Amino acid sequence: MPRFISDESFDHYFGDGFAHTAWRLETRRGYASDREGDGWQRFLRGEADGEDPDRPWCRNIRAQVARGKRVERVRLVDDPPTIGQRFLLYSAATNVAAGEDIRGLFRAQAEQLGLPMDDFWLFDSRFGLRLHFDESDTYLGAELVTEPAEVLRWCQVRDAAWHHAMPYEEFRARVPATA
């Protein structure tokens, strides 16, 4: 059984917890938490792109980017994308506007590259958080990973995924985010 960090300490990693880069590999086909929010309903109704630009995540991204830090992620997407993945494309517009660099990579290509199907955050190429979910895509918690060999493997995953992923606007042009 993994040992999860506290929810309170999770937020710390996205502020003073990193000095230069926070990078995520996002592999799930959808997230239960997304289906619970107001943005999901707006997406299903076909309303304007994005989420609230003043939500805490976006405020923090703007603050970290203003301090010279980078927040990046690669999202794996099926072909055709699931409704959860289309929602993530829809909602990413606000994150990108806040300064997060989000890129897309088709799952088939990720599998050819041998990328793991684990969601994780990597911070400053020194440590990371492995995100755990149940079979219904409900977030269970985050496990702190500091073991050098695992961190190095995640650095290699990051480099391969980033090299092959498409920037948000290019990827979104190929995969419309419609419900």
Backbone bond lengths (Angstrom), bond angles and torsions (degrees), N, CA, C in turn:
res aa  C-N    CA-C-N  psi(-1)  N-CA   C-N-CA  omega(-1)  CA-C   N-CA-C  phi
1 M - - - 1.464 - - 1.521 109.23 -
2 P 1.321 117.40 128.03 1.474 119.25 178.82 1.528 111.59 -68.21
3 R 1.310 114.54 154.61 1.456 120.60 176.83 1.533 107.67 -101.68
4 F 1.322 116.33 111.58 1.463 122.10 -175.72 1.524 111.84 -83.99
5 I 1.316 115.08 145.33 1.459 120.56 171.55 1.527 108.16 -75.51
6 S 1.311 117.50 165.02 1.465 120.27 178.00 1.528 109.64 -75.37
7 D 1.318 115.09 153.12 1.464 119.60 177.22 1.522 111.03 -61.13
8 E 1.332 117.56 -33.51 1.460 121.17 179.91 1.530 111.12 -65.58
9 S 1.317 117.12 -39.38 1.465 118.75 -179.42 1.527 112.16 -76.05
10 F 1.337 117.50 -20.76 1.468 120.51 179.48 1.526 110.39 -55.82
11 D 1.318 117.56 -48.73 1.466 121.35 -178.39 1.526 112.19 -61.28
12 H 1.324 117.19 -32.91 1.469 121.26 -179.77 1.532 111.28 -56.45
13 Y 1.326 117.28 -38.01 1.467 120.57 -177.16 1.520 112.50 -62.19
14 F 1.317 118.21 -22.95 1.464 121.82 -177.18 1.523 112.81 -98.77
15 G 1.305 116.41 9.17 1.457 122.47 175.51 1.509 109.06 -122.29
16 D 1.333 115.32 -102.54 1.460 120.71 179.30 1.528 113.03 -77.56
17 G 1.320 117.58 -4.76 1.456 121.34 -177.18 1.515 114.99 -75.28
18 F 1.324 117.18 -12.03 1.464 119.45 175.85 1.524 109.45 -136.47
19 A 1.326 115.34 151.42 1.461 120.59 -175.65 1.524 112.95 -102.17
20 H 1.332 117.41 -30.16 1.470 119.56 -172.43 1.526 114.24 -131.04
21 T 1.344 117.28 -54.60 1.467 119.83 -174.45 1.527 112.00 -137.83
22 A 1.307 114.18 139.58 1.462 122.71 168.32 1.522 105.04 -121.02
23 W 1.320 116.50 123.78 1.467 121.36 -174.83 1.520 109.30 -130.75
24 R 1.342 116.33 137.98 1.465 120.11 -177.75 1.517 111.53 -127.29
25 L 1.325 114.71 141.47 1.458 122.00 165.62 1.519 105.80 -104.55
26 E 1.325 115.51 122.47 1.465 121.63 -176.53 1.523 107.43 -115.20
27 T 1.321 116.89 114.27 1.459 120.72 -168.90 1.523 115.14 -115.76
28 R 1.302 118.78 -12.42 1.465 120.66 -173.59 1.519 111.17 -74.22
29 R 1.293 115.75 157.74 1.473 121.84 -179.45 1.530 111.29 -86.11
30 G 1.299 116.69 -2.69 1.452 123.40 179.02 1.521 108.81 169.51
31 Y 1.324 116.13 166.87 1.458 121.69 -177.75 1.522 108.85 -132.89
32 A 1.324 116.29 132.11 1.457 120.71 -179.44 1.525 110.96 -58.01
33 S 1.316 117.40 -37.82 1.470 120.32 -178.33 1.522 111.65 -61.98
34 D 1.321 117.76 -33.37 1.469 120.15 177.48 1.520 110.95 -64.27
35 R 1.318 116.87 -40.86 1.466 121.32 -176.69 1.528 112.25 -69.65
36 E 1.332 116.86 -12.07 1.458 120.90 -179.23 1.528 112.81 -93.86
37 G 1.329 117.83 -11.59 1.463 120.50 -173.71 1.521 114.70 -92.37
38 D 1.319 115.74 164.37 1.464 121.87 177.62 1.523 111.74 -63.22
39 G 1.326 116.56 -32.73 1.463 120.21 -179.83 1.518 112.04 -59.98
40 W 1.320 117.38 -34.71 1.467 122.07 178.81 1.534 109.95 -60.99
41 Q 1.322 116.02 -44.96 1.465 119.92 179.98 1.534 111.07 -65.97
42 R 1.333 117.16 -40.84 1.470 120.10 176.97 1.528 109.97 -62.11
43 F 1.311 116.83 -42.17 1.461 121.92 178.22 1.528 110.30 -60.08
44 L 1.331 117.17 -46.97 1.459 120.48 -179.02 1.525 111.91 -63.44
45 R 1.342 116.40 -30.23 1.470 120.47 177.68 1.530 112.18 -82.09
46 G 1.342 117.29 -6.77 1.466 120.55 179.70 1.514 113.96 77.42
47 E 1.323 116.88 25.27 1.463 120.54 -179.19 1.527 110.91 -78.75
48 A 1.304 116.28 176.04 1.470 123.85 -173.28 1.522 112.90 -48.68
49 D 1.325 114.85 150.90 1.459 122.14 -177.41 1.515 112.89 -62.69
50 G 1.308 114.17 148.50 1.449 121.80 166.62 1.509 115.20 91.02
51 E 1.301 112.41 177.78 1.457 123.36 179.84 1.525 108.09 -111.55
52 D 1.300 116.05 -173.40 1.458 122.35 178.70 1.529 109.50 -65.30
53 P 1.344 118.60 116.08 1.463 119.93 -178.33 1.526 113.48 -69.27
54 D 1.332 117.09 -10.35 1.460 119.92 179.87 1.527 112.03 -105.75
55 R 1.334 117.87 13.07 1.469 119.27 177.01 1.530 108.59 -68.36
56 P 1.325 117.66 159.50 1.471 120.96 -174.52 1.531 114.07 -54.42
57 W 1.333 118.54 -40.87 1.468 119.79 -179.48 1.531 110.67 -58.79
58 C 1.320 117.66 -47.53 1.470 120.98 -178.00 1.525 111.53 -67.26
59 R 1.328 117.12 -39.42 1.468 119.36 176.83 1.518 109.80 -60.17
60 N 1.331 117.36 -42.51 1.455 120.81 179.95 1.526 111.23 -67.14
61 I 1.320 117.78 -42.20 1.472 120.40 178.95 1.526 109.44 -58.39
62 R 1.326 117.05 -47.70 1.474 120.12 179.15 1.524 110.69 -58.12
63 A 1.325 117.25 -42.68 1.470 121.03 -179.50 1.525 111.09 -65.11
64 Q 1.330 117.82 -43.87 1.464 120.62 -178.65 1.530 111.09 -67.62
65 V 1.312 117.15 -42.12 1.470 120.77 178.85 1.530 109.64 -64.35
66 A 1.328 117.55 -38.76 1.470 120.93 177.96 1.531 110.75 -62.78
67 R 1.328 117.18 -25.75 1.470 121.58 177.76 1.534 111.68 -86.84
68 G 1.336 117.13 4.63 1.457 121.01 177.79 1.521 114.73 89.66
69 K 1.318 117.43 9.23 1.464 121.14 179.66 1.532 110.09 -89.15
70 R 1.337 114.79 160.31 1.465 120.65 176.88 1.532 109.01 -117.17
71 V 1.331 114.89 137.62 1.457 121.93 173.41 1.526 105.65 -123.99
72 E 1.336 115.74 119.46 1.465 121.12 -172.19 1.523 109.07 -135.64
73 R 1.342 115.13 155.67 1.457 119.31 173.56 1.515 109.76 -155.27
74 V 1.316 114.31 154.00 1.455 122.22 170.94 1.516 106.61 -118.96
75 R 1.339 114.60 127.02 1.458 121.18 177.60 1.515 109.19 -104.49
76 L 1.320 116.24 130.03 1.453 120.58 173.87 1.524 107.95 -85.32
77 V 1.328 115.05 135.85 1.457 120.59 -175.80 1.525 109.01 -132.54
78 D 1.336 115.59 134.59 1.460 121.30 176.67 1.525 110.00 -75.23
79 D 1.316 116.26 164.66 1.468 121.79 176.71 1.519 107.79 -128.80
80 P 1.340 118.18 101.73 1.462 127.85 6.07 1.533 111.45 -78.36
81 P 1.330 116.26 157.07 1.463 119.98 -178.91 1.525 111.64 -70.70
82 T 1.324 114.87 150.30 1.462 120.34 173.26 1.530 108.27 -72.36
83 I 1.320 116.36 165.82 1.464 119.18 177.00 1.536 110.12 -62.84
84 G 1.333 116.95 -35.03 1.464 120.09 177.09 1.518 111.91 -63.96
85 Q 1.319 117.39 -38.27 1.467 120.81 178.23 1.529 110.85 -71.77
86 R 1.321 117.84 -35.22 1.478 119.46 175.73 1.528 109.86 -65.18
87 F 1.337 116.17 -38.25 1.464 119.08 176.44 1.530 110.72 -61.47
88 L 1.340 117.24 -42.27 1.463 120.25 179.58 1.526 110.99 -62.56
89 L 1.319 117.89 -36.79 1.470 120.30 175.76 1.525 110.53 -65.76
90 Y 1.315 116.45 -41.90 1.463 122.82 177.84 1.531 110.55 -60.41
91 S 1.318 116.12 -49.24 1.459 119.88 -173.84 1.525 112.95 -77.86
92 A 1.322 118.12 -17.60 1.470 121.00 -177.89 1.519 113.03 -67.24
93 A 1.323 117.75 -23.22 1.470 120.22 -177.69 1.530 111.12 -54.29
94 T 1.311 117.42 -41.12 1.456 121.28 -179.08 1.523 111.06 -69.87
95 N 1.333 117.30 -40.27 1.465 120.57 178.10 1.525 110.50 -63.64
96 V 1.320 116.26 -42.65 1.469 120.85 179.48 1.531 109.84 -63.38
97 A 1.320 116.81 -43.36 1.472 120.24 178.41 1.526 111.41 -61.44
98 A 1.339 117.05 -30.13 1.470 121.22 179.01 1.522 112.03 -76.74
99 G 1.353 117.31 -15.38 1.460 120.44 177.40 1.512 115.47 120.89
100 E 1.330 117.46 -0.99 1.464 120.13 177.48 1.524 109.05 -78.63
101 D 1.311 117.31 136.11 1.463 122.55 178.54 1.527 107.62 -96.50
102 I 1.325 115.90 104.15 1.461 121.56 -178.19 1.523 108.09 -109.25
103 R 1.318 115.98 131.28 1.457 121.18 179.78 1.524 109.87 -126.19
104 G 1.321 115.35 157.28 1.457 120.98 -178.95 1.516 111.67 -115.41
105 L 1.319 115.17 146.31 1.459 122.58 178.16 1.519 106.90 -142.73
106 F 1.327 116.14 129.13 1.454 118.84 178.56 1.526 110.06 -67.93
107 R 1.327 115.58 139.26 1.458 122.46 -176.84 1.528 111.66 -56.04
108 A 1.331 117.82 -40.42 1.469 120.18 -179.21 1.525 110.85 -59.67
109 Q 1.324 117.18 -40.39 1.459 120.12 178.31 1.534 110.65 -68.54
110 A 1.328 116.66 -39.50 1.471 120.32 177.77 1.526 110.29 -61.18
111 E 1.325 116.56 -40.57 1.465 120.29 177.92 1.526 110.89 -64.94
112 Q 1.339 117.25 -40.50 1.469 120.35 177.25 1.524 111.14 -62.43
113 L 1.329 116.43 -33.94 1.463 121.28 178.76 1.528 112.19 -78.24
114 G 1.318 117.08 -9.51 1.463 120.87 -178.87 1.516 113.85 75.91
115 L 1.342 117.14 25.04 1.466 119.72 179.57 1.526 110.02 -70.86
116 P 1.323 117.03 145.45 1.464 119.80 178.01 1.525 109.95 -70.95
117 M 1.298 116.05 159.69 1.464 120.38 179.28 1.525 110.89 -103.62
118 D 1.321 115.96 30.49 1.460 122.47 177.14 1.519 109.85 -99.79
119 D 1.330 116.02 137.24 1.455 120.42 171.94 1.525 108.20 -79.68
120 F 1.325 116.29 134.27 1.467 118.75 175.91 1.515 110.21 -156.41
121 W 1.322 114.57 157.20 1.463 123.86 169.58 1.519 106.79 -109.50
122 L 1.329 116.09 139.80 1.467 123.15 176.25 1.526 106.95 -120.74
123 F 1.333 116.78 129.45 1.461 121.70 -176.47 1.522 110.28 -116.34
124 D 1.320 115.75 121.35 1.471 122.59 174.35 1.528 113.17 52.49
125 S 1.330 117.07 25.39 1.477 122.31 -179.52 1.527 111.79 57.00
126 R 1.339 117.17 24.61 1.470 121.23 -176.04 1.517 114.32 -121.06
127 F 1.317 118.36 -30.59 1.461 122.81 -179.04 1.514 108.25 -158.27
128 G 1.324 116.35 169.18 1.452 118.93 -178.54 1.511 112.69 -153.58
129 L 1.322 113.99 175.95 1.454 122.70 175.18 1.526 108.03 -124.71
130 R 1.322 116.57 119.96 1.471 121.45 173.68 1.518 106.37 -88.51
131 L 1.335 116.89 123.82 1.454 121.97 -178.24 1.525 109.26 -93.27
132 H 1.317 116.07 132.09 1.461 121.75 -177.90 1.526 109.99 -110.38
133 F 1.345 115.36 139.37 1.457 123.41 -179.62 1.522 108.72 -135.90
134 D 1.327 115.84 155.11 1.464 118.25 173.82 1.529 109.08 -92.63
135 E 1.325 116.34 -176.55 1.469 120.55 -175.59 1.524 113.32 -67.22
136 S 1.340 118.27 -15.35 1.469 120.71 177.10 1.528 111.30 -98.34
137 D 1.336 116.87 15.64 1.464 123.51 177.58 1.532 113.36 69.17
138 T 1.309 116.84 21.51 1.460 121.41 176.36 1.525 108.59 -85.46
139 Y 1.315 115.36 129.93 1.462 122.05 178.98 1.521 109.70 -66.67
140 L 1.333 116.33 128.81 1.460 122.00 179.92 1.516 112.84 -102.29
141 G 1.338 116.96 -31.10 1.448 120.44 -178.82 1.513 111.50 155.98
142 A 1.334 115.19 174.78 1.459 122.26 -179.16 1.514 109.66 -120.46
143 E 1.305 115.07 137.90 1.460 123.41 -179.20 1.527 108.60 -109.85
144 L 1.317 117.16 124.75 1.459 121.80 177.64 1.525 109.55 -71.34
145 V 1.333 116.82 130.12 1.461 122.60 179.73 1.528 108.28 -120.13
146 T 1.330 115.99 119.20 1.467 121.09 179.72 1.518 112.24 -124.66
147 E 1.314 117.99 -6.54 1.455 122.50 -176.92 1.530 108.93 -61.92
148 P 1.336 119.10 120.78 1.466 121.99 -172.09 1.527 115.32 -54.24
149 A 1.319 118.64 -40.47 1.469 119.68 -178.42 1.527 111.17 -65.62
150 E 1.329 116.90 -39.24 1.477 120.68 178.11 1.526 110.48 -68.21
151 V 1.316 117.61 -42.47 1.461 121.04 178.22 1.532 110.11 -62.37
152 L 1.322 117.40 -42.92 1.464 121.09 177.49 1.527 110.77 -60.96
153 R 1.322 116.63 -42.61 1.474 119.88 177.79 1.522 110.52 -60.71
154 W 1.327 117.05 -41.63 1.458 120.09 178.22 1.527 111.41 -66.17
155 C 1.311 118.26 -34.38 1.471 121.02 175.27 1.531 110.11 -62.38
156 Q 1.322 116.49 -41.09 1.464 120.37 178.00 1.524 110.86 -66.81
157 V 1.312 117.22 -39.30 1.466 121.56 176.17 1.521 109.63 -61.92
158 R 1.316 116.07 -45.84 1.471 120.63 178.77 1.520 110.78 -57.20
159 D 1.323 116.55 -48.70 1.466 119.88 -177.31 1.524 111.74 -61.30
160 A 1.329 117.12 -43.34 1.467 120.05 -179.91 1.525 111.11 -67.92
161 A 1.324 117.04 -45.91 1.463 120.33 -179.04 1.525 111.11 -63.34
162 W 1.315 117.00 -45.25 1.471 121.17 -177.55 1.522 110.70 -63.82
163 H 1.311 116.53 -39.64 1.464 121.26 -179.50 1.533 111.41 -61.70
164 H 1.315 117.29 -38.27 1.466 121.14 -174.27 1.525 113.94 -95.74
165 A 1.315 118.36 -14.67 1.462 121.16 -176.86 1.527 111.25 -76.78
166 M 1.336 114.61 153.28 1.467 121.67 178.32 1.525 110.02 -98.98
167 P 1.335 117.07 141.26 1.472 119.65 175.12 1.534 110.49 -56.33
168 Y 1.311 115.54 154.71 1.466 123.06 -173.50 1.531 112.99 -48.93
169 E 1.318 117.82 -54.35 1.468 119.88 -174.59 1.527 111.45 -62.75
170 E 1.315 116.94 -40.86 1.466 120.71 178.62 1.534 110.54 -65.26
171 F 1.314 116.53 -44.41 1.458 120.21 -179.53 1.519 110.61 -66.52
172 R 1.305 116.23 -42.62 1.472 119.74 -179.09 1.521 111.12 -64.46
173 A 1.321 118.12 -33.01 1.465 120.60 176.93 1.531 110.71 -64.11
174 R 1.327 116.39 -29.96 1.475 120.59 178.55 1.522 112.96 -84.37
175 V 1.319 116.05 -26.46 1.475 121.24 -176.56 1.515 108.20 -128.63
176 P 1.338 117.47 89.75 1.467 119.45 -179.64 1.519 111.40 -59.33
177 A 1.314 115.45 141.21 1.471 121.56 -177.45 1.526 109.82 -96.53
178 T 1.302 116.96 62.27 1.452 119.63 178.56 1.519 109.10 -108.05
179 A 1.316 115.34 148.13 1.476 120.48 -177.69 1.514 111.11 -72.70
